[in-house]
Structures are given as structure tokens and as C-alpha cells.
Amino acid sequence: MTAIAKKRAATRGRVKKRSLLQEIWHKKHWYLFLLPTFVSLLIFQYYPPLSALYHAFFRWDGVTKHFVGLAHFRYMFTEDWRFLASIPNVFILMVVKTIFVSRLFMPILVAELIYNIKRPRWAYTYRLLLVIPMVVPMMVILYLWEFIFEPNFGLANSLLGAAGLEKLQSGWFSNPKMALNTFLLVNFPWIAGGGTGLAPLIYLAGLLGIPDAIVDAARIDGATGLRRIWHVDLPLIMGQIKAMVVLGVIGRLQGYAPQLIITDGGPGVATLVPSLHMYKQAFMYAKMGYGSAIGLVLFLLILLLTFISMKYLRSSVEY
């Protein structure tokens, strides 16, 4: 090997052995374009939860703070009756509505109906109709449902009166015995999965991804209709089901917009949820430390439920 060849080989070896930091420094001008994005992430995405984790152990009003240790958590689970009353409310909404209705049953039913449409034009039309609600602001939808259940001139009581069912008329959101059940009716027929048509489209994408060979084999074996859905479709879209359940749990435990807009958690604590209680404590009563403690409990609860869903929600075809 000549001296020139040895020099070129040594040069290539040095280039290959360049470390990650050296590679980043070599292309530093490209990483400068990413700097604003990462700075924004650090400020608006990472700093707030880390700050809440730290201030959960302080009596903090946003300005002054005093270390109190676990006092917030003791008060939360022993004396704060509003927080304790809000826990059953959020679990009822999460289990009955978010998971079984608007994240599982109705979206899967609609996805199956569209999947079995033979004409591509009609299937495309129905997919388009599911996308249209995405452009409607959530505030508009909530105010519309508030009007529907308005006790004096709302659509629900008007229809019941026209049908001669005046005895069934109610102050839907103002009646403590009816308020939480009325929230279960919001977004009827629950196809949208949280205000958008995303859930049925995700399930439909999973159904379209099932190989034709499996569908044909199931048809030959006599697995048609509900039998095919139960034994073929559902096991093969379990990944999508798991994702929607996890997103539903996270969204329900974090969300409080419907309760804030329509009832403000009332009447009394009939529709109060922990996230709304956290918001009020932190931003209405200036108990930022206590609000951070509630947020930390919700974070741990979401983490636990997500772990349970990911570990135990699986089908026979998953490994």
C-alpha cells in the first residue's frame, strides 16, 4: 500500500470514529434551526409540570411559599370533602361514557358499518361526515348542549312537552340528581369520541389494515356478522382500542371544560371533577401549592391507569 493510500485510509478511519458531540458540532448550523423549538418545549411543556411537582409540597400563592411537606395530601384525602366527592363523578364519566360508549362501543360500531360499505364513494362520504365536526369549536358544541337541556325553553323539555310527557321534564343541569346523568347524554349519539370524529376513523384504519386473506378465511370458516367482528376484527384492532382507551382515560382525568362551561361543577358538587377542583383552587383561590398537589395526584393516577391498560388490555394475537 502506498503512502497516499495509507493516508486516505487513516483519514476515513478518523471520520468514522468521530463522536456524537463532534458530529453535532460539525453540523451545528443545522441544529440552530431546532433551538427555538426545544427552548419552547422546555419553557411551556417541561417547566410547568416540574414546577408543579416541586410546589406540591409548599403552601404557595404564586408569590410567597412555605414548605409544608405532605400536609396538602393529608388535607386532600381526609378533610377536603369537595375533592373526595369529585372522585366518583370522574370515574362514572370515564367508565360509562368515555371508555365504553364514546371511545369503544359507538365508534367501533360506526367503523364496522363504514368498513362493510361496498361502494367506495359512499364510504368516502361517511368518512367526510365524520371529519366535519373537527372544525366546530368545542365551546360551540358545549353551549349548544347547554341550550338543549335548558329547563325553560330548551329543546329536550320542549320535545317532552309536545309529546305529552310533561312529567319527564326536568331542570337537567340544575337538578343535583340529574346533572351528572345529563352529562352522560352530552355529545349523543357518542360517535365523535370526545367532540371529533377521530375515534371511528382510527378504528376504520385498523379494520382496513386487516389482510384480505384473513377475512376470506374467516368467511370460509363461517365466521360472518357478529361472529367475525368478535373473533377476527376486535382482536386485530386491539392496538387501536388500547390507544383510544388510554387517550380517553387521560382526557377525562385532565379535562374539565364541559363542567366549567355548563355547570361550574354544580349544583353543589354534583358534577365537580378533580381537574376542575384543581383549577379553582389554583386560579380562583390562589392556592397554587394545593392545586399543584392535586395535579400530582392526578398525574400518578393517570400513570397507574395507563400502565394497567397497556399491560392487561390485550388480545390473543398480541405478544
Phi and psi in degrees as a GROMACS rama.xvg file:
@    title "Ramachandran Plot"
@    xaxis  label "Phi"
@    yaxis  label "Psi"
@TYPE xy
-72.7845  166.607  THR-2
-64.341  -36.0546  ALA-3
-66.8261  -41.838  ILE-4
-64.506  -41.0917  ALA-5
-62.6765  -38.0084  LYS-6
-66.1811  -41.0139  LYS-7
-65.7667  -40.1665  ARG-8
-64.3541  -41.3053  ALA-9
-64.3057  -37.0444  ALA-10
-65.1468  -43.7682  THR-11
-63.1542  -38.7762  ARG-12
-62.0808  -40.0967  GLY-13
-66.8117  -37.2997  ARG-14
-65.5158  -41.5527  VAL-15
-67.9591  -31.6602  LYS-16
-86.6715  8.19056  LYS-17
-65.0498  131.523  ARG-18
-74.3901  170.399  SER-19
-63.5467  -43.4053  LEU-20
-63.3993  -39.5224  LEU-21
-64.5505  -38.5  GLN-22
-65.3258  -41.4536  GLU-23
-63.857  -43.2886  ILE-24
-66.116  -33.8167  TRP-25
-65.2921  -32.5249  HIS-26
-113.211  35.1942  LYS-27
-61.9879  -30.7351  LYS-28
-66.5038  -27.1163  HIS-29
-75.2258  -37.1119  TRP-30
-70.071  -19.6148  TYR-31
-63.3497  -30.3196  LEU-32
-68.8615  -26.1824  PHE-33
-85.6505  -14.0119  LEU-34
-58.4866  -46.7386  LEU-35
-58.8691  -37.0809  PRO-36
-64.1894  -46.2699  THR-37
-70.6571  -33.8414  PHE-38
-64.1644  -42.1608  VAL-39
-63.8323  -40.1188  SER-40
-61.8647  -43.9766  LEU-41
-63.3884  -39.1998  LEU-42
-77.4492  -46.0053  ILE-43
-101.487  -15.9241  PHE-44
-112.16  -38.8422  GLN-45
-97.1633  -38.6584  TYR-46
-64.7039  -44.9721  TYR-47
-58.9031  -48.5141  PRO-48
-66.5819  -35.4741  PRO-49
-66.5513  -37.7563  LEU-50
-64.9273  -41.1787  SER-51
-64.7319  -39.6466  ALA-52
-60.5286  -39.717  LEU-53
-72.0419  -45.3653  TYR-54
-80.7286  -5.19252  HIS-55
-63.8426  -18.3603  ALA-56
-104.323  16.168  PHE-57
-127.347  148.462  PHE-58
-84.4375  107.119  ARG-59
-135.427  128.684  TRP-60
-107.247  13.4934  ASP-61
100.019  -17.46  GLY-62
-124.292  -61.6323  VAL-63
-102.408  151.099  THR-64
-143.131  152.161  LYS-65
-143.223  128.862  HIS-66
-67.899  127.584  PHE-67
-125.574  1.93958  VAL-68
65.5391  -125.188  GLY-69
-95.6659  15.9248  LEU-70
-62.3284  -38.7516  ALA-71
-60.9705  -41.121  HIS-72
-72.3236  -36.936  PHE-73
-63.7555  -44.4107  ARG-74
-64.6835  -38.0789  TYR-75
-61.5638  -43.5774  MET-76
-98.1471  -1.16493  PHE-77
-122.889  -33.3505  THR-78
-120.866  -24.472  GLU-79
-81.4419  87.5213  ASP-80
-67.947  -25.9063  TRP-81
-66.5832  -43.614  ARG-82
-63.8641  -43.7077  PHE-83
-63.9311  -36.1343  LEU-84
-72.185  -24.7891  ALA-85
-78.0919  -21.4313  SER-86
-64.3667  -49.5902  ILE-87
-59.8623  -35.1953  PRO-88
-60.7377  -47.6146  ASN-89
-70.0506  -32.4424  VAL-90
-72.2672  -35.171  PHE-91
-64.1011  -46.8537  ILE-92
-63.8715  -38.0295  LEU-93
-71.4846  -46.6511  MET-94
-75.6831  -50.8151  VAL-95
-71.9577  -47.5049  VAL-96
-95.679  -58.1947  LYS-97
-64.6115  -47.1288  THR-98
-82.9476  -60.3965  ILE-99
-77.079  -28.8097  PHE-100
-100.764  -67.648  VAL-101
-84.3375  -7.77839  SER-102
-113.863  -16.6607  ARG-103
-123.611  -74.3438  LEU-104
-61.0616  -60.4606  PHE-105
-66.4741  -45.761  MET-106
-61.3849  -39.5887  PRO-107
-66.3987  -39.538  ILE-108
-60.5048  -46.5533  LEU-109
-65.4968  -41.715  VAL-110
-60.9373  -40.627  ALA-111
-65.17  -40.6043  GLU-112
-63.8265  -42.7574  LEU-113
-69.4089  -37.5524  ILE-114
-61.2845  -32.568  TYR-115
-91.4723  3.77385  ASN-116
-73.8029  129.058  ILE-117
-82.638  -29.1522  LYS-118
-88.7077  119.213  ARG-119
-59.3927  -33.3342  PRO-120
-64.6977  -42.6778  ARG-121
-68.2211  -39.7941  TRP-122
-60.7996  -41.8969  ALA-123
-63.9482  -39.2437  TYR-124
-62.3508  -44.738  THR-125
-68.7008  -34.7961  TYR-126
-63.7848  -38.8975  ARG-127
-64.3793  -39.8143  LEU-128
-64.7684  -28.7704  LEU-129
-74.1384  -26.7394  LEU-130
-80.4771  -29.7533  VAL-131
-55.4553  -42.6524  ILE-132
-59.675  -18.304  PRO-133
-64.1648  -25.628  MET-134
-87.019  -6.66935  VAL-135
-88.248  123.392  VAL-136
-59.3827  142.489  PRO-137
-59.5875  -33.5052  MET-138
-60.6695  -40.1669  MET-139
-62.9109  -43.682  VAL-140
-62.9503  -42.2901  ILE-141
-66.7711  -42.5692  LEU-142
-65.4931  -33.0874  TYR-143
-64.4031  -45.0231  LEU-144
-68.4001  -32.0871  TRP-145
-63.4363  -39.9311  GLU-146
-67.1046  -39.7504  PHE-147
-58.9529  -39.6484  ILE-148
-100.837  18.2297  PHE-149
-66.285  131.058  GLU-150
-69.4146  -28.3301  PRO-151
-89.6838  -48.5937  ASN-152
-132.558  22.7184  PHE-153
-73.1612  161.099  GLY-154
-64.6792  -39.4807  LEU-155
-62.4495  -51.1231  ALA-156
-68.4982  -32.5026  ASN-157
-65.1827  -42.8583  SER-158
-66.4543  -39.3513  LEU-159
-65.3654  -38.2845  LEU-160
-66.9679  -41.1358  GLY-161
-65.0877  -28.8516  ALA-162
-88.2435  3.61928  ALA-163
74.9389  23.4992  GLY-164
-111.706  50.0337  LEU-165
-60.9512  -26.9467  GLU-166
-65.9678  -22.0032  LYS-167
-89.1186  -6.9447  LEU-168
-65.8491  146.869  GLN-169
-154.242  159.137  SER-170
-83.895  84.9483  GLY-171
-54.6197  -53.657  TRP-172
-89.8043  -11.9362  PHE-173
-96.1481  -9.55607  SER-174
-91.2324  118.235  ASN-175
-58.3817  -29.382  PRO-176
-80.8611  -16.191  LYS-177
-110.467  -18.7568  MET-178
-59.893  -49.7084  ALA-179
-66.9418  -39.9488  LEU-180
-64.7387  -32.287  ASN-181
-67.1251  -35.7445  THR-182
-63.0515  -27.1356  PHE-183
-67.7949  -22.9409  LEU-184
-86.7575  -16.0767  LEU-185
-62.0624  140.74  VAL-186
71.7484  17.4888  ASN-187
-54.4844  138.042  PHE-188
-91.309  29.8651  PRO-189
63.0205  23.5455  TRP-190
-77.0601  -31.9874  ILE-191
-69.4114  -23.395  ALA-192
65.5404  55.2966  GLY-193
99.8279  21.5204  GLY-194
102.759  -10.1528  GLY-195
-129.749  165.996  THR-196
-88.8734  26.0565  GLY-197
-70.9143  -41.4033  LEU-198
-60.4476  -51.0038  ALA-199
-60.9713  -35.0567  PRO-200
-68.327  -36.5066  LEU-201
-66.21  -44.5557  ILE-202
-64.5117  -38.5403  TYR-203
-63.7711  -39.1941  LEU-204
-62.4885  -39.1515  ALA-205
-65.3055  -40.4276  GLY-206
-65.4812  -39.9894  LEU-207
-68.2219  -21.2393  LEU-208
-84.2403  -4.49089  GLY-209
-71.8868  127.145  ILE-210
-58.9634  142.221  PRO-211
-62.095  -30.6425  ASP-212
-61.8358  -38.0711  ALA-213
-68.8014  -41.3092  ILE-214
-64.2997  -43.7111  VAL-215
-64.9636  -40.3981  ASP-216
-63.9954  -40.5321  ALA-217
-64.6527  -38.2238  ALA-218
-65.5045  -39.7785  ARG-219
-65.4157  -36.2883  ILE-220
-78.1021  -0.494747  ASP-221
91.0793  8.47588  GLY-222
-86.2559  92.3214  ALA-223
-126.139  163.25  THR-224
62.857  -133.044  GLY-225
-64.6881  -32.0348  LEU-226
-64.2768  -41.2253  ARG-227
-67.0619  -40.2783  ARG-228
-61.5552  -43.6685  ILE-229
-72.7779  -40.718  TRP-230
-97.5162  -17.2347  HIS-231
-118.304  -57.7518  VAL-232
-66.7152  -53.5453  ASP-233
-60.6035  -45.5543  LEU-234
-61.2447  -33.126  PRO-235
-83.8638  -12.1752  LEU-236
-111.553  21.5762  ILE-237
-62.3324  -29.1864  MET-238
-62.0237  -44.0046  GLY-239
-67.1223  -39.232  GLN-240
-61.8895  -43.9749  ILE-241
-62.0386  -43.1083  LYS-242
-63.3995  -42.9377  ALA-243
-69.0481  -35.9877  MET-244
-65.4643  -44.4685  VAL-245
-62.5804  -45.9618  VAL-246
-63.3257  -36.8713  LEU-247
-65.9973  -41.5911  GLY-248
-63.4566  -46.5242  VAL-249
-62.9879  -46.3842  ILE-250
-63.4333  -40.3041  GLY-251
-70.1551  -41.5109  ARG-252
-71.4614  -29.5115  LEU-253
-87.7885  -28.6849  GLN-254
-84.2102  147.16  GLY-255
-149.037  8.42819  TYR-256
-60.1756  -46.4438  ALA-257
-59.3328  -43.2342  PRO-258
-67.8103  -39.1394  GLN-259
-66.1658  -41.963  LEU-260
-75.9893  -42.5491  ILE-261
-90.5106  -47.3891  ILE-262
-122.922  -12.6869  THR-263
58.5236  30.4089  ASP-264
87.2617  -6.00124  GLY-265
-94.3669  -170.764  GLY-266
-67.4301  136.066  PRO-267
66.4824  -118.152  GLY-268
-121.469  23.9855  VAL-269
-63.4019  -32.4873  ALA-270
-121.44  14.7071  THR-271
-70.399  136.446  LEU-272
-121.09  156.46  VAL-273
-57.469  -37.8562  PRO-274
-66.8989  -36.6085  SER-275
-68.2968  -39.4395  LEU-276
-62.0178  -40.2998  HIS-277
-60.9971  -45.4102  MET-278
-60.6138  -44.4286  TYR-279
-65.8665  -43.1218  LYS-280
-62.2098  -40.4523  GLN-281
-78.5388  -45.6414  ALA-282
-107.712  -14.035  PHE-283
-102.986  -34.4825  MET-284
-109.893  5.57013  TYR-285
58.451  29.8623  ALA-286
-100.072  69.2734  LYS-287
-64.971  -35.7637  MET-288
-66.2977  -43.8547  GLY-289
-67.9877  -38.7005  TYR-290
-61.5572  -38.2205  GLY-291
-64.7261  -37.0634  SER-292
-64.417  -42.0535  ALA-293
-62.8392  -41.0392  ILE-294
-62.1191  -37.7928  GLY-295
-66.1309  -39.9052  LEU-296
-64.1239  -42.0685  VAL-297
-64.3216  -38.3711  LEU-298
-61.856  -45.7561  PHE-299
-65.3261  -37.3911  LEU-300
-67.1582  -42.5964  LEU-301
-62.6254  -41.6077  ILE-302
-61.7987  -42.8232  LEU-303
-65.6603  -47.2196  LEU-304
-66.7601  -36.0478  LEU-305
-65.0229  -42.6605  THR-306
-62.0233  -43.2198  PHE-307
-63.194  -42.843  ILE-308
-63.9873  -44.5478  SER-309
-68.677  -30.857  MET-310
-84.8455  -40.449  LYS-311
-107.782  -15.1809  TYR-312
-89.9379  89.9806  LEU-313
-150.338  162.691  ARG-314
-111.135  178.615  SER-315
-69.6487  -15.2932  SER-316
-94.0034  -1.89203  VAL-317
-97.507  146.399  GLU-318
